[in-house]
Amino acid sequence: MSVRCGHILRDQDVHGVSGTGKVADVFEATNGKCIVVWISAHSSTNIYDNVKHVESTHSHGGKTNVVWDWESPPDPDPMDALEVVEKPTLTEEEMEEIAAEAAEVANKKVVDKIAEKMAETPDLSEKDVKEVKKSPKKAAAKKSAKKKD
């Protein structure tokens, strides 16, 4: 919002107090508050929450209007200063490659954990543990075959 300066222009003096023509100065602050300074012999200053309150109180059915003489340029929107950054997009091939790398890392962690647990098993040799790291499926099949014996 900007600051505005203007006046109240009265076409007809309904109450016979302030006269006609320019009867008051009006100042609107950036927060919307309005200060009205009456110019007549019965001078006073009033503060209103917004220009709508000034108009509804003093318009007398359109016989009095607020006329703006000057307005400051609006403050720049701080959002305009932000740089818009495009969200990167991946091709299907790139997504597949990332998924394959993630699966490989996860698989290695699982295999290492299995090998670690198997190393703790007293009836397995170091050769068996190496075999698990090399091919966990074959090692698991071999272990279950040994148990059946």
N, C-alpha and C positions, 0 to 999 in steps of 0.2 A: 504494500500500500504506500501511497505517497502523501505528501503534505499538500493541502489545497487552501487557497485564500479566495474569498469571494464576498458577496454581500447579500442581504435580504432586500428584495425589490417588492414593494407593496403597491398594488394597483388601487386598492380601496382600503381605507382605514376604518375597519369595522367598529372599533371601540372609541375612535376619536382621540387616541393618545399619542401614537408615534408618527402620524402623518402618512404621506404617500411618497413614492419614489424610493431612493436608497435610504433605508431606515436603520440598518445595522451592518456591521462587519462580521464576517464568519471566517473562522480559522479551523481547519480540520487537521488533527495530528495523525501521525502514522498509525496510531492504535485505534483510530476511528473517533476518538473523543472530539467534540466540537465546542468551541468557545464562541459565544455570540456577544458582541459589544454593541449595545443600542446607542444610536447617535442622537436621539431626540432630547428634548428638554428634561425628560424623565429618564436620564441615562442610567444604565445598569449593565452588568456583565453576568452572563449565565453560562454554565457548563452542562453539556448534554452528553449522554453515552455515545450517540451517533447522530448523523445528519437526518436520519429518518425521524428521530424524536423531535428535532428542530422543526422539520416540515410538518409533522402531525400536530405539533403544538401551535404553530404560527401561520399555517397556510390559509386558514379561514376559507376552506372550500375552493382553493385555487386562486384566491385574491392576493396571496403573498407567495413568492417563490425564492428559493436559494439559487443564486447565479454565481457560477465559479469563474473568477477572473484569471487565476493562475494556478498551475499544478506543477509540482516538482516531478522530475523524471522518476519513474518507479525504481526502487532498489533492485539490483540484479538478483535473480533467483540463484541461490548458492548451488542448486542442483545443476545449473548450466555449466559450472566450472568442472564438474566431474567428467572424466574421460570415459567414454563408453568402450568397454573391452569386449571384443567378440569372444564367445565361448568356443574353445577349440573343439573341433569335431574329429572323430577317428573314422577311418575307413573300416570296412568289415574285415579286411585283411589285417590291419593294425590291431583290431580288437581280438582277433583269433590268435595273433602272435603274443599279445599280452596275456591272454588266457592260458596259452600253452606254457609260457614262462612261469606263470603263477602256479600252474598245476605241477610243473617240474620241481619248483622250489618246495611246494607242499609235499609232494611225493618223497623227495629226498629227506625232509624232516621226519616223515612217518617211517621211512626205512631206517634212518639213524636211530629213532626211538625204539623200533622193534629190535634192531641189532643190539642196542644197549641193554634191553630187557633180556634178550637171549644170552648175552654175555654173562649176565648174572645167574643164569641157569647152570648148575654144576655139571650136568651131563652133556653139555655142548662143548665142542672143541673150538679153538680159534679159527680153524678151517671152516667150520659150520657158520660162524659169525660172518666171515668174509663172504661166504656163499650167499648169505642173506642180503648183504649189501649189494651184491652183484645182481641177484635175481630173487626178490623176496617171495614170489609165488612158488618157484621151484623149491626153495628152502622150506617153505611151509608144508608143501606136499611131502617132501622127504621126511620132515619131522613127524607128520601124522602117520606115515608109513612105518617109522621106527616104533611108534607107540603101539601099533597093531601087533608088532612082532612080539 
